[in-house]
Amino acid sequence: MNVYTSEKIRNVVLLGHGGCGKTTLVEAMAYSTGITKRQGRIEEGNTISDYDKEEVKRLFSISTTVVPIIWEDIKINILDTPGYFDFVGEVEEAMTAADAAVIVVSAKSGVEVGTKKAWDCCEKHNLPRMFFVTDMDDDNASYRKVVEELTELYGKKIAPFHIPIRENEKFVGFVNVVKMGGRRFTTLGKYEECSIPDYSMENLNKFRETLLEAVAETSEELMDKYFNGEEFTQDEISLALRNNVIDGSVVPVLMGSGLNAQGPVMLLQAIEKYFPAPNKSEIKGLNTKTNQPFEANYNESLPMTARVFKTIADPFIGKFSLIKVCSGILKSDSNIYNAEKDTEEKLSRLYVLRGKEQIEVSELHAGDIGAIGKLSNTVTGDTLSTKAVPVEYDKHEMPKPYTYQRFMTKNKGDDDKVSQALSKLMDEDLTLKVVNDKENRQTLLYGIGEQQLEITVSKLQSKYKVEIETMKPKVPFRETLKKKVRIQGKYKKQSGGHGQYGDVHIEFEPSGDLEKPYVFEEKVFGGAVPKNYFPAVEKGIAECVLKGPVAGYPVVGLKATLVDGSYHPVDSSEMAFKMATIQAFKQGFMSASPVLLEPIVSLKVVVPDKFTGDVMGDLNKRRGRVLGMNPLHHGGKQEIVADIPLSEMYGYSTDLRSMTGGAGDFSYEFNRYEQAPSDVQQRVIEESAKNGENE
């Protein structure tokens, strides 16, 4: 592959709802530009982007794939992202490497939740964007409806650059609104000029007027020309539109059919013409040697810096760090330095990935995207630079996972293999997390949603040949007591020679502090228990609070005061006093009105206005207390704030999705412990007894 300089590069992320046709569109572009001799199909499992076994099996994208497409003398790095919401981490990674976005909409399904999420994502990252309406070959396709829905949502920014031409109810071409010319599709995604059908004129004039208004607003000179009724030149229109698209005030709408490779050529032309080269954007890091800002801005003449935006850790193709060069030129024999890890490595090879195909290149210029194999200490988010000018870029924030399941290794000896395989999957997907919950003796796997966790289990089996079982996690309840009691604990054992003797009188009562397991005091008079046995008594309590007698959960909020006791000058020992304390604890705790406390989390749910009633009704069913609602300034959404027991959050991501069609998002954090209702306590105690956890 040739070397491309910054102005000859476009980095474009493909976004859209799951199943809207992104991967099919990439295939159409690859086929139209001669990369493939035959267009791959998702059903046949032979597409460039979806090469992973799980993607082939499930017929949808799971990871972001880079597909470089050469159009004339321009290299367009297409980042094909998954549309399903569980894989939002993959989308976020792609956004950090892209300079512009194409949002794909199916003319059959229209604007979907994923379309709106894609727009919000572009707003967040401040990316120029255009829409590509695909599936125009479908009998139920309605381009007009899509344009109307987009205009209703985003107003005057929406500018249709195309109008469909149909003959005998078949999609055969389009009218180019910018150039006022008809185009008829021929072969391989190409087209020839044709006349504009009469029935298109009404729409054409309307769309053309919108375009000219947008052009007029770019400068006073053009505004005067517009009001004086003068015609704009083609160059004036193109330049003004390019500036408008780059600053986001105009969002073009194009169309085609990915399946029939109709339209990818116009899309590639539009990407080259209207989207910015990387060197038109700004990027700033920190020179860690001088502590001064490093303004990279994709300038080729500066020292080399690159950012790792994604990691592939595949047992078959090895580990690759996907990078975007932020300044300078990265050569295949460079020494690269990771300032954060303080490690230097010599490169032996530099690649451009096209799906799973590895193409070796000699160098990559600022703004380009490539891959480095087998970097030992480098992870996603790290910066690579030279040792002479060490630079670090800010790490991007990844979506936080809130859905979790407990898991266990199926085969006893596989624990190490499972943990190594999971750590590779977590290198690839930063929204996966493993938490070892020692207190409840369980290991938890966190992700964005249940589908992602299910695919992780499947990947462990297919890629790494290890199996895990997932199950409902144990909720971290706590045990505490409600009243004050005084109990004697006596431990007495006589066997030939020395015996064992320990006798304690302890008062147990609530300490009032649920943050601490226990408070220990002694008020022993006249040496009834010698001082040197006090630590043994406290040790007994410290052991007991780890696993309470009600249901085997940790004890909190306990105050234990040693008030009296007796000892034997020969038979007493630390062990005897510890055992006496343990006896007193079990008896005392159970007679001091013990209760279970459940964790309460503060939940925030963001949903479009129309779903607030359903969501609040569901929260009430889950024993949640809605504390209030805050209207959000964009997109007609509400943030619902509620307190809810953690035990009621299991499966919430799936339920919220089905209630809101995927439009709802939620987050929560631990707030406090509260006494659980008696029916919940009863259920938990019974479950623990069944599992033998409160013995």
Residue pairs with C-beta under 8 A, 6 or more apart in sequence:
1 68
1 70
1 352
1 359
1 361
2 70
2 75
3 361
3 362
3 363
3 364
3 365
4 74
4 75
4 365
4 368
5 300
5 365
6 277
6 278
6 279
6 298
6 300
6 365
6 366
6 367
6 368
7 277
7 279
8 73
8 74
8 75
8 277
9 74
9 75
9 76
9 77
9 277
9 278
9 365
9 367
9 368
10 74
10 75
10 76
10 77
10 99
10 100
10 271
10 272
10 275
10 276
10 277
11 77
11 79
11 97
11 98
11 99
11 100
11 278
11 324
11 367
11 369
12 76
12 77
12 78
12 79
12 98
12 99
12 100
12 101
12 102
12 271
12 275
13 79
13 81
13 91
13 94
13 95
13 97
13 98
13 100
13 101
13 102
13 127
14 22
14 25
14 26
14 78
14 79
14 80
14 81
14 101
14 102
14 104
15 22
15 81
15 83
15 91
15 101
15 102
15 103
15 104
15 114
15 118
15 121
15 122
16 22
16 83
16 103
16 104
16 105
16 114
16 115
16 118
17 83
17 105
17 106
17 109
17 112
17 113
17 114
17 115
17 117
17 118
18 60
18 82
18 83
18 84
18 85
18 114
19 60
19 83
19 106
19 109
20 83
20 104
20 105
20 106
20 109
20 112
20 114
20 115
20 134
21 104
21 106
21 134
21 135
21 258
21 259
22 61
22 80
22 81
22 83
22 104
23 42
23 47
23 49
23 50
23 61
23 80
24 41
24 42
24 47
24 134
24 258
24 259
25 104
25 132
25 134
25 256
25 258
25 264
25 267
26 47
26 48
26 49
26 67
26 78
26 80
27 36
27 39
27 40
27 41
27 47
27 48
27 49
27 258
28 39
28 189
28 256
28 257
28 258
28 259
28 260
28 261
28 262
28 263
28 264
29 67
29 69
29 78
29 264
29 267
29 268
30 36
30 39
30 40
30 48
30 67
30 69
31 38
31 39
31 188
31 189
31 261
31 264
32 188
32 189
32 190
32 261
32 264
32 265
32 268
33 69
33 70
33 71
33 264
33 268
35 48
35 69
35 70
35 354
36 48
39 261
40 46
40 47
40 48
41 47
42 50
42 59
42 60
43 59
45 56
47 355
48 65
48 67
48 354
48 355
48 357
49 61
49 65
49 67
49 80
49 355
50 56
50 60
50 61
50 65
51 65
51 355
51 356
52 62
52 63
53 462
53 463
54 62
54 455
54 458
54 459
54 462
55 61
55 62
55 63
58 455
60 82
60 83
60 84
61 80
61 81
61 82
61 83
61 84
61 87
62 82
62 87
62 90
62 455
63 82
63 87
63 90
63 312
63 428
64 79
64 80
64 81
64 82
64 90
64 91
64 93
64 94
64 310
65 79
65 80
65 353
65 355
66 77
66 78
66 79
66 80
66 322
66 352
66 353
66 354
66 369
67 77
67 78
67 80
67 354
67 355
68 75
68 76
68 77
68 78
68 352
68 354
68 369
69 75
69 76
69 78
69 268
70 76
71 268
71 269
71 271
71 272
72 272
74 272
75 368
76 268
76 271
76 272
77 97
77 368
77 369
79 94
79 97
79 98
79 369
81 87
81 90
81 91
81 94
82 90
82 91
83 114
84 451
85 114
85 117
85 448
85 449
85 657
85 662
86 447
86 448
86 449
86 450
86 451
86 452
86 455
87 448
87 452
88 399
88 431
88 448
89 398
89 399
89 429
89 430
89 431
89 448
90 310
90 429
91 121
92 121
92 396
92 398
92 399
93 309
93 310
93 380
93 396
93 430
94 309
94 310
95 101
95 121
95 124
95 125
95 127
96 125
96 307
96 309
96 324
96 396
97 309
97 310
97 322
97 324
97 369
98 125
98 127
99 127
99 128
99 275
99 276
99 277
99 278
99 280
99 281
99 367
100 127
100 128
100 129
100 130
100 271
100 275
100 276
101 118
101 121
101 122
101 127
101 128
101 129
101 130
102 129
102 130
102 131
102 132
102 267
102 271
103 115
103 118
103 119
103 122
103 129
103 130
103 131
103 132
104 131
104 132
104 134
105 111
105 112
105 115
105 131
105 132
105 133
105 134
105 146
105 150
106 112
106 133
106 134
106 135
107 133
107 134
107 135
107 136
107 138
107 141
107 142
107 143
107 146
107 255
108 135
108 138
108 140
108 141
109 135
110 142
110 145
110 146
110 149
111 146
111 149
111 150
111 153
113 660
113 661
113 662
113 663
114 662
116 153
116 635
116 663
117 662
117 663
119 129
119 153
119 154
120 634
120 635
122 129
123 634
126 248
128 245
128 246
128 247
128 248
128 274
128 275
128 276
129 248
129 251
130 245
130 251
130 252
130 253
130 254
130 270
130 274
130 275
131 146
131 150
131 158
131 251
131 252
131 253
131 254
132 253
132 254
132 255
132 256
132 263
132 267
133 143
133 146
133 253
133 254
133 255
133 256
134 255
134 256
134 257
134 258
134 263
135 141
135 257
135 258
135 259
136 143
136 164
136 171
136 255
136 256
136 257
136 262
136 263
137 170
137 171
137 257
137 259
137 260
137 262
139 169
141 171
143 162
143 163
143 164
143 255
144 203
146 253
147 158
147 160
147 253
150 158
150 251
150 253
151 158
154 251
156 210
156 213
156 214
157 248
157 249
157 250
157 251
158 251
158 253
159 207
159 210
159 211
159 214
159 241
159 250
159 251
159 252
159 253
160 177
160 207
160 210
160 252
160 253
161 176
161 177
161 178
161 211
161 252
161 253
161 254
161 270
162 174
162 175
162 176
162 177
162 253
162 254
162 255
162 266
163 174
163 175
163 177
163 200
163 203
163 204
163 207
164 171
164 173
164 174
164 175
164 255
165 171
165 172
165 173
165 174
165 175
165 182
165 183
165 184
165 194
165 197
165 200
166 172
171 257
171 262
172 184
172 185
173 182
173 183
173 184
173 185
173 191
173 194
174 182
174 183
174 255
174 256
174 263
174 266
175 181
175 182
175 183
175 196
175 197
175 200
175 204
176 182
176 183
176 266
177 204
177 207
177 208
177 211
178 211
178 237
178 238
178 241
179 234
180 196
180 204
180 208
181 193
181 196
182 193
182 194
182 195
182 196
182 197
183 191
183 192
183 193
183 194
183 266
184 191
184 192
184 193
184 194
185 191
185 260
185 262
186 192
188 261
189 261
189 262
189 263
189 264
189 265
190 265
191 265
191 266
196 204
211 237
211 241
212 226
212 232
212 237
213 226
214 240
214 241
214 244
214 249
214 250
215 222
215 226
215 232
215 236
215 237
215 240
215 241
215 244
216 222
216 223
216 225
216 226
216 227
217 223
217 249
218 240
218 243
218 244
219 240
222 232
222 236
222 240
225 232
226 232
232 240
238 273
241 250
241 252
241 274
242 273
242 274
244 250
245 251
245 252
245 274
245 275
246 274
246 275
246 276
246 280
252 270
252 274
254 263
254 266
254 267
254 270
255 263
256 262
256 263
256 264
256 266
256 267
257 263
258 264
277 367
278 298
278 366
278 367
278 368
279 297
279 298
279 299
279 300
279 366
279 367
281 297
281 298
282 295
282 297
283 296
283 297
283 298
283 326
283 393
284 293
284 294
284 295
284 296
284 297
284 393
285 293
285 294
285 296
285 305
285 326
285 383
285 391
285 392
285 393
285 394
286 292
286 293
286 294
286 391
286 392
286 393
287 293
287 294
287 389
287 390
287 391
288 339
288 390
288 391
288 392
289 389
289 390
294 305
294 327
294 389
294 391
296 302
296 305
296 326
296 327
296 366
296 391
297 327
298 325
298 326
298 327
298 366
298 367
299 327
299 328
299 366
300 327
300 328
300 329
300 365
300 366
301 328
302 327
302 328
302 366
303 327
303 328
303 385
303 386
303 388
303 389
303 391
304 325
304 327
304 328
304 329
304 330
304 334
304 336
304 384
304 385
304 386
305 325
305 326
305 327
305 328
305 383
305 384
305 385
305 389
305 391
305 393
306 323
306 324
306 325
306 326
306 330
306 336
306 383
306 384
306 385
307 323
307 324
307 326
307 381
307 382
307 383
307 384
307 393
308 321
308 322
308 323
308 378
308 379
308 380
308 381
308 382
308 383
308 384
309 322
309 323
309 324
309 380
309 381
310 321
310 322
310 380
310 428
311 319
311 320
311 321
311 322
311 379
311 380
311 427
311 428
312 319
312 320
312 322
312 353
312 371
312 428
313 319
313 424
313 425
313 427
313 428
314 463
315 424
315 463
315 464
316 463
317 356
317 358
318 373
318 374
319 373
319 374
319 375
319 427
320 351
320 353
320 371
320 372
320 373
321 371
321 372
321 373
321 375
321 378
321 380
321 382
322 353
322 369
322 370
322 371
323 330
323 364
323 369
323 370
323 371
323 372
323 384
324 367
324 368
324 369
325 364
325 365
325 366
325 367
325 368
325 369
325 370
326 366
326 393
327 366
328 366
329 363
329 364
329 365
329 366
330 336
330 347
330 350
330 363
330 364
330 370
330 384
331 347
331 350
331 362
331 363
332 347
332 348
332 349
332 350
332 360
332 361
332 362
332 363
333 346
333 347
333 348
334 346
334 347
334 386
335 344
335 345
335 346
335 347
335 386
335 387
336 344
336 345
336 346
336 347
336 372
336 384
336 385
336 386
337 343
337 344
337 384
337 385
337 386
337 387
337 390
338 344
338 345
338 375
338 377
338 378
338 382
338 383
338 384
339 383
339 385
339 390
339 391
339 392
340 382
340 383
340 392
341 377
341 378
341 382
343 376
343 377
344 387
345 375
345 376
347 372
349 360
349 372
349 373
350 360
350 361
350 362
350 363
350 364
350 370
350 371
350 372
351 358
351 359
351 360
351 361
351 370
351 371
351 372
351 373
352 358
352 359
352 361
352 364
352 369
352 370
352 371
353 359
353 370
353 371
358 371
361 370
364 370
372 384
378 384
379 427
380 427
380 430
381 395
381 396
381 430
383 391
383 392
383 393
385 391
398 430
398 431
399 431
399 448
400 431
400 667
401 431
401 432
401 433
401 446
401 447
401 448
402 446
402 448
402 649
402 653
402 666
402 667
402 668
403 446
403 447
403 448
403 449
403 450
403 452
403 453
403 652
403 653
404 435
404 444
404 445
404 446
404 447
404 453
404 473
405 444
405 445
405 450
405 453
405 470
405 471
405 472
405 473
406 442
406 443
406 444
406 445
406 470
406 471
406 472
406 473
406 474
407 443
407 444
407 445
407 457
407 468
407 469
407 470
407 471
408 443
408 468
408 469
408 471
409 415
409 418
409 466
409 467
409 468
410 467
410 468
410 469
411 466
411 467
414 466
414 467
417 464
417 466
418 460
418 466
418 468
419 434
420 464
421 460
421 463
421 464
421 466
422 432
422 434
422 445
422 456
422 460
424 464
425 432
425 456
425 459
425 460
426 432
426 433
426 434
429 452
429 456
431 447
431 448
431 452
432 445
432 446
432 447
432 452
432 456
433 445
433 446
433 447
434 443
434 444
434 445
434 446
435 443
435 444
435 446
436 443
436 444
437 443
437 444
437 473
437 474
437 476
439 476
439 554
440 473
440 474
440 476
440 553
442 473
442 474
444 473
445 453
445 456
445 470
447 453
447 456
448 653
449 653
449 654
449 657
450 651
450 653
450 654
453 470
457 468
457 470
460 466
460 467
460 468
461 467
472 650
473 650
475 598
475 599
475 646
475 647
475 684
476 553
476 554
476 599
476 646
477 551
477 553
477 596
477 597
477 598
477 599
477 676
477 684
478 514
478 553
478 554
478 555
478 556
478 596
478 597
478 598
478 599
478 673
479 548
479 549
479 550
479 551
479 553
479 554
479 555
479 556
479 589
479 594
479 595
479 596
479 597
480 510
480 514
480 555
480 556
480 557
480 558
480 594
480 595
480 597
481 508
481 509
481 510
481 557
481 558
481 589
481 592
481 593
481 594
481 595
482 510
482 592
482 593
482 594
482 595
483 509
483 510
483 592
483 593
484 507
484 508
484 509
484 510
484 592
485 507
485 508
485 509
485 588
485 591
485 592
486 505
486 506
486 507
486 508
486 563
486 588
487 505
487 506
487 508
487 584
487 587
487 588
487 591
488 503
488 504
488 505
488 584
489 502
489 503
489 504
489 506
489 580
489 581
489 582
489 583
489 584
489 585
489 587
489 588
490 502
490 503
490 504
490 580
490 583
491 500
491 501
491 502
491 503
491 576
491 577
491 579
491 580
491 583
492 499
492 500
492 501
492 502
492 503
493 499
493 500
493 501
493 576
498 570
498 571
499 568
499 570
499 571
500 571
500 573
500 575
500 576
500 579
501 567
501 568
501 571
501 572
501 576
502 533
502 536
502 565
502 567
502 572
502 573
502 575
502 576
502 577
502 578
502 579
502 580
502 581
503 529
503 565
503 566
503 567
503 580
504 529
504 537
504 562
504 564
504 565
504 577
504 580
504 581
504 584
505 562
505 563
505 564
505 565
505 584
506 537
506 560
506 561
506 562
506 563
506 581
506 584
506 585
506 588
507 559
507 560
507 561
507 563
508 558
508 559
508 560
508 585
508 588
508 589
508 592
509 559
509 561
509 592
510 557
510 558
510 559
511 518
511 519
511 557
511 558
511 559
512 557
513 519
513 557
514 556
514 557
514 597
514 672
514 673
515 556
516 556
516 557
517 542
517 545
517 554
517 555
517 556
517 558
518 541
518 542
518 545
518 555
518 558
518 559
518 560
519 558
519 559
519 560
520 537
520 538
520 541
520 560
520 561
520 562
521 559
521 560
521 561
521 562
522 529
522 534
522 537
522 561
522 562
522 563
523 561
523 562
523 563
524 562
524 563
524 564
524 565
525 564
528 564
528 565
528 566
528 567
529 537
529 562
529 564
529 565
529 566
529 567
529 577
530 567
530 572
532 574
533 567
533 572
533 574
533 577
534 562
535 574
536 574
536 575
536 577
536 578
536 581
537 562
537 577
537 578
537 581
539 574
539 578
539 581
540 577
540 578
540 579
540 580
540 581
540 582
540 585
541 558
541 560
541 581
541 585
543 578
543 582
544 555
544 581
544 582
544 585
544 586
544 589
545 554
545 555
545 556
545 558
546 554
546 555
547 553
547 554
548 554
548 555
548 589
548 594
548 694
549 585
549 586
549 589
549 590
549 594
549 694
550 589
550 590
550 594
550 595
550 596
550 685
550 694
551 596
551 684
551 685
551 687
551 688
551 689
551 693
551 694
552 688
552 693
552 694
552 695
553 596
553 688
555 589
556 597
556 673
558 589
560 585
565 577
565 580
567 577
595 675
595 676
595 681
596 675
596 676
596 680
596 681
596 684
596 685
597 673
597 674
597 675
597 676
598 645
598 646
598 647
598 673
598 674
598 675
598 676
598 680
599 645
599 646
599 647
599 670
599 672
599 673
600 643
600 644
600 645
600 646
600 670
600 671
600 672
600 673
600 674
601 643
601 644
601 645
601 646
601 649
601 668
601 669
601 670
601 671
602 641
602 642
602 643
602 668
602 669
602 671
603 619
603 624
603 640
603 641
603 642
603 643
603 644
603 649
603 666
603 667
603 668
604 639
604 640
604 641
604 666
604 667
604 668
605 615
605 619
605 639
605 640
605 642
605 656
605 664
605 665
605 666
606 632
606 637
606 638
606 639
606 640
606 664
606 665
606 666
607 615
607 637
607 638
607 640
607 656
607 660
607 663
607 664
607 665
608 635
608 636
608 637
608 638
608 660
608 663
609 636
609 637
609 638
611 659
611 660
611 663
611 664
612 629
612 638
612 640
614 659
614 660
615 640
615 656
615 659
615 660
615 664
616 626
616 640
618 655
618 659
619 626
619 640
619 642
619 644
620 626
622 644
622 645
622 648
622 649
622 652
623 644
623 645
623 648
623 677
624 642
624 643
624 644
624 645
624 648
625 642
625 643
625 644
626 640
626 641
626 642
627 641
627 642
627 643
628 640
628 641
629 638
629 639
629 640
629 641
630 638
630 639
630 641
631 637
631 638
631 639
632 638
632 639
643 671
644 668
645 674
645 676
645 680
646 670
647 680
649 668
652 666
653 666
656 664
656 666
657 664
676 684
685 694
688 694
